[in-house]
Structures are given as C-alpha cells and as structure tokens.
Amino acid sequence: MIVCKLDDIIWQHKTTAKEIALKTGIGRNTLSRWRNNKTTAYDAATLDLLCKYFNCKISDLLEFTPD
C-alpha cells in the first residue's frame, strides 16, 4: 500500500493547503485527497510541484508499506 505523508509535511513546514494551492496551482480537492490518503493515482506533475514547493524528494511524500 502507498501512504501519502503530505499531511505530516504540511505540519512540519507550518503551511496550509490553501497556501500550497495558491503557490502551486494544485487544486484544494486534490490536496485534500492526498492528505487523507483517498487518492488512487499520484500524478507526476503534482508530485513535481510538491517536491519543488517543499524542496523534498518523492520518498518524503510517498511511502510503501506492505499490506
């Protein structure tokens, strides 16, 4: 199972989904689905924007955990 750690990163960086959406153009609904692990697909363009915004690696955003 792939687990998205976006919510943790948002808290660590003391930012908000609203601010991320404004600065990256990523929709707030998309961010909400990612934060709540409700998405079934991770778009490469969105990953790129988030990695640039947080200056992080994909592995900081997503983690594989066995079922």
Number of C-alpha atoms within 10 A of each C-alpha: 8 15 16 23 17 20 17 13 16 15 10 9 9 8 11 12 19 12 11 19 15 12 11 13 11 17 14 15 11 15 20 15 13 21 19 13 15 12 15 9 8 13 8 10 10 16 15 14 16 20 16 12 12 14 11 13 13 14 11 15 19 16 13 10 8 6 5
